[in-house]
Amino acid sequence: MCAATRKADQETTGSAIQPLARGLQVLALLSRNENLGFLQIQRACGLSKGTTARILQTLEREGWVSKCMVGSHYRLGAHAPTERTMAHAMAPAESLFL
């Protein structure tokens, strides 16, 4: 994401919680790209190394991201939604009771 896109995103989010938005950005990236390295995540999200490290540590500790021991790549963890759970979450509430 380029700096201009990030600035436009910040202007449209208004009172968004920036750390949460950044964490969600990392999760969205990992949902599209399995097994990314630290620098790939950091560069793709346009974050500092320190911010990227704190986000990944938090997401890993909470089970949203897991770190592969071989190669030190990151992928979605056990708590991250799958396509199936997302489809269920997006279904209209009345269809859940049919």
Residue, then its C-alpha position, 0 to 999 in steps of 0.5 A: m500500500c502506498a503512502a497516498t493510499r494510506k493517507a486516504d484510508q486514514e482520512t476516511t476512517g475518522s475516529a478509527i483505532q489505529p493499532l486495531a486497524r493496523g492489526l487487521q491490515v496484517l490479518a487481511l494480508l495473511s489471509r490473502n498470502e500464506n507464509l509471509g516473512f517478517l519483512q514481506i509483512q512489514r513492507a506490504c503494510g508500510l509499517s515500521k519494524g517495531t510496529t510490525a514486531r509488536i503487532l505480530q507478537t500480539l497476534e501470535r500470543e492471542g492465537w490469530v497468527s502462528k509463526c512457522m519454526v522453519g523459515s520464520h514465516y507467519r500464517l493465520g492461526a487457530h483463531a483466524p476466521t476461515e472462509r466457512t466461518m466468515a460465510h456463516a458470520m455474513a449470513p442474515a440472522e434469520s437464516l441461522f434459525l431455519 
